[in-house]
Amino acid sequence: MKPQWRSMLGLWALICAVIISGVAVVYAKNQSRELFLQLQTSRAAHAQALIEWNQWQLELATQGNLQQVLQIARSRLNMHIPQHSQHLFIDP
């Protein structure tokens, strides 16, 4: 091959390499954005699950305290839940 053809071939190879690397950069940037969106969605779901978990913990603690209050009311204060026949309704 002539030296002129070799330099032209080298130039075309460099141009192709630049174009391919540019496409690779665009693809990588797109993948990065998609992964960031997935991360944000996962973080939001995690935050929601954490809120629900804390609400369940609070509900369980409250329920445990309610049972304890009912037990003390029955044993120490001799209180009981009135039967339906013992309900008294007052008209305004």
C-alpha positions in Angstrom: 0.0 0.0 0.0 1.1 3.5 -0.6 1.8 5.7 2.4 -1.0 8.1 1.4 -3.6 5.2 1.6 -2.2 4.1 5.0 -2.6 7.6 6.5 -6.2 7.8 5.0 -7.0 4.4 6.4 -5.6 5.4 9.8 -7.6 8.7 9.7 -10.9 6.7 9.0 -10.1 4.3 11.8 -9.6 7.2 14.2 -12.9 8.8 13.0 -14.7 5.5 13.6 -13.2 5.1 17.0 -14.3 8.7 18.0 -17.9 8.0 16.8 -18.1 4.7 18.5 -16.7 6.2 21.8 -19.3 9.0 21.5 -22.1 6.5 21.1 -20.8 4.6 24.1 -20.7 7.7 26.2 -24.3 8.5 25.3 -25.4 4.9 26.0 -23.6 5.0 29.4 -25.2 8.3 30.3 -28.7 6.9 29.4 -28.1 3.8 31.5 -26.9 6.0 34.4 -30.2 8.0 34.2 -32.3 4.9 34.1 -30.5 3.4 37.1 -30.8 6.7 39.0 -34.6 6.6 38.4 -34.8 3.1 39.7 -32.8 4.1 42.7 -35.1 7.0 43.5 -38.1 4.7 43.1 -36.5 2.1 45.5 -35.7 4.9 48.0 -39.3 6.1 47.9 -40.6 2.5 48.4 -38.1 2.0 51.3 -39.3 5.3 53.0 -42.9 4.2 52.7 -42.1 0.7 54.1 -40.2 2.3 57.0 -43.2 4.6 57.7 -45.6 1.6 57.7 -43.1 -0.4 59.9 -43.0 2.4 62.5 -46.8 2.7 62.4 -47.1 -1.1 63.1 -44.6 -0.8 65.9 -46.6 2.0 67.5 -49.8 0.1 67.1 -48.3 -3.0 68.7 -47.0 -0.9 71.6 -50.3 0.8 72.0 -52.2 -2.5 71.9 -49.8 -4.0 74.5 -50.5 -1.0 76.8 -54.2 -1.3 76.3 -54.1 -4.9 77.3 -52.1 -4.0 80.4 -54.5 -1.2 81.3 -57.5 -3.6 80.9 -55.8 -6.2 83.1 -55.1 -3.7 85.9 -58.6 -2.3 85.7 -60.0 -5.8 86.1 -57.7 -7.1 88.8 -57.0 -4.0 91.0 -60.1 -1.9 90.4 -62.6 -4.7 89.9 -63.8 -3.0 86.7 -65.4 -4.8 83.8 -66.8 -4.0 80.3 -70.6 -3.5 80.6 -72.9 -5.9 78.9 -75.2 -4.6 76.2 -78.2 -4.7 78.6 -76.3 -2.4 81.0 -75.8 0.4 78.4 -77.7 3.6 79.1 -78.6 5.9 76.3 -79.5 9.5 77.0 -81.4 11.6 74.4 -80.2 15.2 74.0 
